[in-house]
């Protein structure tokens, strides 16, 4: 590819010019770092470069010496005491990255490319999938496609997908676009803080099922991350008609209607299991604005492959794992490229296993074992649904803590969280959502600082609660 050669020439020329023009700033920063604190001017750190080769990235030191051994690794949050006064300034202005111009001249980096990752985070090189390793086909960059599309506000799996997308579409015009947008972000000082979420999982993505525009607005304004349109109807009545569960019967026209009112929340659409009209259905929901498309009630790897082909990278793909057959084939399914997320559907799955209560699967360790397998493939996962904190057959707070312990990324807010068929007063609905989401976030936040013993106590409490619920079910039978 001719552009790869041209790109290298541009990198060298611009880096040399940059070093000459910026030399007074480089010198002043070096002096300021040396005057303020003991230690080296530069911070050197091993990163993974092109083709998986390890190199040392150069940065101006912005933290005290030995900061990575002081409890939080090399990442910092807001008001981190380990960051020096000079460090705060050079981080806010991205000046700490300027020494990477020397990495570019040495041939270890490029001006534009996927940001070089740590040798151990988010994963070791050998743990990336074959598809994800495409990000290492080019030199890493000082800035890149992921950096101008959210940077640290994007989960790692999605960042890597953006990196792969860049590699597959690399061109002069794409590089120019990234360069100009980066200049804008530097000037406005956007996305330039190492927040703790870089190494911690983000908050649970809360999902709520509705095709009502006003309810969607309320949910979004209260902090619900995803509005869920449910088009699944094929076979659902036969499977769940005898249960007290929601069979939404949404219409495909609801997709565009709800998409139109959303400003921040993502739109997730659950389509029908693979059938003769799947292509038209999936094409339609994507055209109308679905951000995430969910495949329910699949049993075989072939169905998953077909689904991935039909979506064709036009939206985030989410599998709803809810059949014993799919669980048994999970190892093979996880080898399929293009799966972004997997949600474990406890309703149908517990029926498939002929259990009496959906959370038996959480209490007996089945959910955790499934999540471990998914986690190894660097795919986001979640399970089940929750009511409001302080309510639910199995108290919601116990389930939330299990989500944190297991590393879950998403959960559905159940009908009992806010049953809008029974409550029509808009003000009351707003209050329920606002307080409900706030309470969930509080429990979630507290659980993130739990000790191993506290998690163990909660897991035992879940088992005891489930046993008690099962006993009462058997008595009623």
C-alpha positions in Angstrom: 0.0 0.0 0.0 1.6 3.3 -1.2 0.0 5.3 1.5 1.8 3.4 4.2 5.1 4.6 2.8 3.8 8.2 2.4 2.5 8.1 5.9 5.9 7.2 7.3 7.5 10.0 5.4 4.9 12.5 6.7 5.5 11.1 10.3 9.2 11.8 10.1 9.0 15.2 8.5 6.2 16.5 10.9 8.0 15.1 13.9 11.3 16.8 13.1 9.5 20.1 12.4 7.5 19.6 15.6 10.5 19.0 17.8 12.3 22.1 16.3 9.3 24.4 16.8 8.3 23.1 20.2 11.9 22.8 21.6 11.5 25.9 23.8 8.4 24.4 25.4 10.1 21.0 25.8 13.0 22.6 27.5 10.8 24.7 29.9 8.7 21.7 30.8 11.8 19.6 31.5 13.3 22.3 33.8 9.9 22.7 35.6 9.7 18.9 36.2 13.2 18.8 37.5 12.8 21.8 39.8 9.5 20.6 41.3 10.3 17.0 42.2 13.2 14.5 42.4 13.4 11.9 39.7 13.7 11.6 35.9 12.2 14.1 33.5 10.8 11.4 31.3 8.5 8.6 32.3 9.2 5.4 30.3 6.7 2.6 30.1 6.5 -0.6 28.1 3.7 -0.7 25.5 2.7 -3.1 22.8 3.6 -1.9 19.3 3.3 -3.0 15.7 3.0 -6.8 15.3 3.0 -7.2 19.1 6.5 -5.9 19.6 7.2 -4.4 23.0 8.7 -0.8 23.1 9.2 1.9 25.6 6.9 4.9 25.2 8.2 8.4 26.2 6.2 10.8 28.3 7.0 13.8 30.5 6.8 12.6 34.1 3.6 14.0 35.6 3.5 11.9 38.8 5.8 11.5 41.8 8.5 8.8 41.5 7.1 5.3 42.3 3.5 6.4 41.9 2.5 3.1 40.3 3.4 1.3 43.6 1.2 3.7 45.7 -2.1 1.8 45.5 -3.7 2.8 42.1 -1.2 1.6 39.6 -0.2 4.0 36.8 -3.7 5.3 36.3 -5.0 8.3 38.2 -8.4 9.7 39.1 -9.4 13.3 39.7 -7.5 15.0 42.5 -5.0 12.2 42.6 -2.3 13.3 45.2 0.4 11.5 43.2 0.1 13.9 40.3 2.5 16.9 40.7 1.5 20.5 40.1 3.4 20.6 36.8 1.9 17.2 36.0 -1.6 18.6 36.3 -0.8 21.3 33.8 0.9 19.1 31.2 -1.8 16.5 31.4 -4.6 19.0 31.0 -2.9 20.4 27.9 -1.6 17.0 26.6 2.0 18.4 26.7 3.0 15.2 28.5 2.6 13.3 25.3 5.1 15.4 23.2 8.2 13.3 23.8 6.4 10.6 21.7 7.7 12.6 18.7 11.0 10.8 19.4 9.2 7.4 19.4 7.8 8.4 15.9 11.3 9.2 14.6 12.6 5.9 16.0 9.9 4.1 14.0 8.0 2.8 17.0 5.0 5.0 16.6 3.1 7.1 14.1 1.3 10.4 14.5 -2.1 8.7 13.8 -2.9 5.1 14.8 -4.3 3.0 17.6 -3.0 4.2 20.9 -0.3 1.8 22.2 -1.7 -0.3 25.0 0.0 -1.6 28.1 1.6 -5.0 28.0 -0.9 -6.3 30.7 -4.0 -4.0 30.3 -6.6 -4.3 29.1 -5.2 -7.8 28.2 -2.0 -9.5 27.4 -1.1 -9.6 23.6 -1.9 -13.3 23.3 -5.3 -12.8 24.9 -6.6 -10.6 22.0 -8.7 -12.4 19.5 -7.5 -12.8 15.9 -9.9 -10.0 14.8 -8.8 -7.7 17.6 -5.1 -8.2 16.8 -5.6 -6.3 13.5 -5.1 -3.2 15.6 -1.5 -4.2 15.9 -1.0 -4.4 12.1 0.1 -0.8 12.0 2.3 1.4 14.2 0.5 2.8 17.3 -0.3 6.5 17.2 -0.1 9.6 19.4 -3.8 10.0 18.6 -6.3 7.8 16.8 -9.8 7.1 15.7 -10.9 5.9 19.2 -9.4 9.0 20.7 -11.7 11.3 18.7 -14.7 9.0 19.3 -14.9 9.1 23.1 -11.5 8.0 24.3 -11.9 6.9 27.9 -15.7 7.2 27.7 -15.7 4.1 25.5 -15.4 0.6 26.9 -12.2 -1.3 26.0 -13.9 -3.7 23.6 -15.4 -0.9 21.7 -12.2 1.1 21.6 -10.5 -1.9 20.1 -13.2 -2.2 17.6 -12.7 1.4 16.6 -9.0 0.7 16.3 -9.7 -2.2 14.0 -12.1 -0.1 12.0 -9.3 2.5 11.5 -6.8 -0.2 10.3 -9.3 -1.5 7.8 -10.0 2.0 6.4 -6.7 3.8 6.8 -6.3 6.6 4.3 -4.8 10.1 4.1 -8.2 11.7 4.4 -9.1 9.7 7.5 -5.8 10.6 9.1 -6.3 14.3 8.3 -9.8 14.1 9.9 -8.4 12.5 13.0 -5.5 15.1 13.2 -7.8 18.1 12.9 -10.3 16.8 15.4 -7.4 16.0 17.8 -6.2 19.6 17.6 -9.7 20.8 18.5 -9.8 18.5 21.5 -6.4 19.6 22.7 -7.4 23.3 22.4 -10.6 22.6 24.3 -8.9 20.2 26.7 -11.5 17.5 26.2 -11.1 13.9 27.2 -7.6 14.4 28.7 -8.0 13.1 32.2 -7.1 9.6 33.3 -10.2 8.8 35.2 -10.5 5.7 37.4 -13.0 4.2 34.9 -10.1 3.5 32.6 -9.2 0.5 34.7 -12.5 -0.1 36.5 -15.6 -1.4 34.8 -18.1 1.4 34.2 -21.4 1.5 35.9 -24.0 -1.1 34.9 -25.8 -0.2 31.8 -29.4 0.1 32.9 -32.0 -1.0 30.3 -35.7 -0.3 30.3 -38.3 -1.8 28.0 -40.8 0.7 26.6 -42.3 2.0 23.3 -43.8 5.0 25.0 -42.1 8.2 24.0 -42.8 10.1 27.3 -41.6 7.2 29.4 -38.5 6.9 27.3 -37.7 10.6 27.9 -38.2 10.1 31.7 -36.1 7.0 31.8 -33.3 8.7 29.8 -33.4 11.9 32.0 -33.2 9.7 35.1 -30.0 8.0 34.0 -31.2 4.9 32.2 -28.5 4.0 29.6 -30.6 2.1 27.1 -34.2 2.1 25.9 -35.3 -1.4 24.9 -37.7 -2.0 22.0 -39.0 -5.6 22.1 -40.1 -7.0 18.7 -39.8 -10.6 19.7 -43.1 -12.5 19.4 -42.3 -15.7 17.5 -42.8 -18.5 19.9 -42.7 -16.3 23.0 -46.4 -16.7 23.9 -46.0 -20.5 23.9 -42.9 -20.4 26.1 -43.8 -17.7 28.6 -47.6 -17.2 28.3 -48.2 -19.0 31.6 -45.7 -16.7 33.5 -46.1 -13.3 35.0 -43.6 -11.8 32.5 -43.8 -9.0 29.9 -44.7 -9.9 26.3 -44.3 -6.5 24.9 -45.8 -6.8 21.4 -44.0 -3.7 20.2 -44.2 -2.7 16.6 -41.3 -2.1 14.2 -42.5 1.5 13.7 -41.7 2.1 17.4 -38.0 1.9 16.6 -37.9 5.2 14.6 -40.4 6.8 17.0 -38.3 6.2 20.1 -35.0 6.9 18.4 -36.3 10.3 17.5 -36.8 11.3 21.2 -33.5 10.0 22.6 -30.6 12.4 23.1 -28.1 10.4 25.2 -29.5 6.8 25.7 -28.8 4.1 23.2 -31.6 2.3 21.5 -31.6 -1.5 21.8 -33.9 -3.6 19.7 -34.6 -7.2 20.3 -35.6 -8.8 17.0 -37.1 -12.2 16.5 -35.1 -15.5 16.5 -33.7 -16.3 13.1 -36.5 -17.0 10.6 -37.3 -16.5 6.9 -37.8 -12.7 7.3 -34.8 -12.0 9.6 -32.9 -10.1 6.9 -35.7 -7.6 6.2 -36.4 -7.2 9.9 -32.8 -6.5 10.9 -32.3 -4.2 7.9 -35.4 -2.3 8.9 -34.5 -1.8 12.6 -31.0 -0.7 11.7 -32.2 1.7 9.1 -34.6 3.2 11.7 -31.8 3.9 14.1 -31.2 0.8 16.3 -27.8 1.2 18.1 -27.8 -2.3 19.4 -29.6 -5.3 17.9 -30.3 -8.3 20.1 -30.8 -11.9 19.0 -33.0 -14.0 21.3 -33.7 -17.7 21.8 -30.9 -19.0 19.6 -29.7 -22.6 20.0 -26.9 -23.1 17.5 -23.7 -21.4 16.4 -25.1 -21.4 12.9 -27.9 -19.0 14.0 -25.4 -16.7 15.6 -23.2 -16.7 12.5 -26.3 -15.8 10.4 -27.2 -13.0 12.8 -23.7 -11.5 12.7 -23.7 -11.7 8.9 -27.1 -9.9 8.7 -26.1 -7.1 11.1 -22.8 -6.8 9.1 -21.1 -4.4 11.6 -23.9 -1.8 11.1 -24.9 -1.9 14.8 -23.6 -3.4 18.1 -24.5 -7.1 18.3 -26.0 -8.5 21.5 -26.8 -12.2 22.0 -29.6 -13.1 24.5 -28.3 -16.4 25.9 -31.5 -18.1 27.1 -31.5 -21.8 25.9 -29.7 -24.8 27.4 -28.6 -25.7 23.9 -26.8 -22.4 23.5 -25.1 -22.8 26.8 -23.9 -26.2 25.8 -22.5 -24.8 22.5 -21.1 -21.6 24.2 -17.4 -22.5 23.6 -18.1 -22.8 19.9 -20.3 -19.7 19.8 -17.6 -17.6 21.5 -15.2 -18.4 18.6 -17.5 -16.5 16.2 -16.1 -13.0 15.3 -18.4 -10.0 15.6 -20.2 -10.7 19.0 -20.1 -7.4 21.0 -22.2 -8.3 24.0 -24.0 -11.3 25.6 -26.9 -11.0 28.0 -28.0 -14.0 29.9 -31.8 -14.3 29.8 -32.9 -16.0 33.1 -36.6 -16.3 32.2 -36.4 -18.7 29.3 -33.1 -20.3 30.5 -34.6 -21.4 33.9 -37.6 -22.8 32.0 -35.3 -24.7 29.7 -33.5 -26.3 32.7 -37.0 -27.0 34.2 -36.3 -24.9 37.3 -38.9 -23.2 39.4 -37.2 -19.8 40.0 -35.1 -17.8 37.5 -32.4 -16.9 40.1 -31.7 -20.5 40.9 -29.2 -20.0 38.0 -27.4 -17.3 40.0 -27.5 -19.1 43.3 -26.1 -22.4 41.9 -23.2 -20.8 40.1 -24.4 -21.3 36.5 -24.5 -17.6 35.7 -21.0 -17.0 37.1 -19.5 -19.9 35.1 -21.1 -18.6 31.9 -19.8 -15.1 32.6 -16.3 -16.5 33.2 -16.2 -18.0 29.7 -17.5 -14.9 28.1 -15.1 -12.7 30.0 -12.1 -14.7 28.6 -13.2 -13.6 25.1 -13.3 -9.9 26.1 -17.0 -9.6 25.4 -19.3 -7.5 27.6 -21.9 -9.5 29.5 -24.8 -9.1 31.8 -27.7 -11.1 33.2 -31.4 -10.9 34.3 -33.3 -8.0 35.6 -33.8 -6.1 38.8 -36.6 -4.4 40.6 -36.2 -1.3 42.8 -33.8 -1.4 45.7 -35.6 -2.8 48.7 -38.1 -4.8 46.6 -38.2 -7.8 44.4 -38.8 -11.5 45.2 -35.1 -11.7 45.5 -34.0 -8.3 46.9 -32.6 -6.1 44.2 -29.6 -5.0 46.3 -28.4 -8.6 46.6 -28.6 -9.0 42.8 -26.8 -5.7 42.1 -23.9 -6.7 44.4 -23.6 -10.0 42.5 -23.5 -8.0 39.2 -20.5 -6.1 40.6 -18.8 -9.2 42.0 -19.1 -11.1 38.7 -18.1 -8.1 36.6 -21.4 -7.7 34.8 -21.9 -4.7 32.4 -25.7 -4.6 32.0 -29.0 -5.3 33.6 -32.7 -4.9 32.6 -35.0 -2.8 34.9 -37.9 -5.2 35.3 -41.6 -4.3 35.0 -41.8 -4.2 38.8 -39.2 -1.4 38.8 -41.9 0.9 37.4 -45.1 -0.7 36.1 -46.4 2.1 33.8 -49.5 0.0 33.0 -50.6 0.5 36.7 -49.1 4.0 37.2 -50.3 6.8 34.9 -49.3 9.9 36.8 -46.3 11.3 35.0 -44.9 13.0 38.1 -45.1 9.8 40.1 -43.3 7.9 37.3 -40.5 10.6 37.2 -40.1 10.3 41.0 -39.9 6.5 40.8 -37.3 6.5 38.0 -35.2 9.3 39.6 -35.1 7.6 43.1 -34.9 4.1 41.7 -31.8 4.8 39.5 -30.1 6.8 42.3 -30.6 3.9 44.7 -29.2 1.4 42.3 -26.1 3.6 41.7 -25.6 3.9 45.4 -25.7 0.2 46.0 -23.4 -0.4 43.0 -20.9 2.2 44.1 -20.7 0.8 47.7 -20.3 -2.7 46.3 -17.3 -1.7 44.2 -15.3 -1.2 47.4 -16.4 -4.5 49.0 -13.9 -6.9 50.4 -13.8 -10.5 49.3 -15.5 -11.5 52.6 -18.3 -9.0 52.0 -18.9 -10.4 48.6 -18.9 -13.9 50.0 -21.5 -12.9 52.6 -23.8 -11.5 49.9 -23.4 -14.6 47.8 -24.4 -16.8 50.8 -27.4 -14.5 51.4 -28.5 -14.9 47.8 -28.3 -18.7 48.2 -30.3 -18.6 51.4 -33.0 -16.3 49.9 -33.3 -18.5 46.8 -33.7 -21.7 49.0 -36.4 -19.9 51.0 -38.2 -18.8 47.8 -38.1 -22.3 46.4 -39.5 -23.8 49.6 -42.5 -21.4 49.4 -43.0 -22.3 45.7 -43.1 -26.0 46.5 -45.6 -25.4 49.3 -47.9 -23.6 47.0 -47.7 -26.4 44.5 
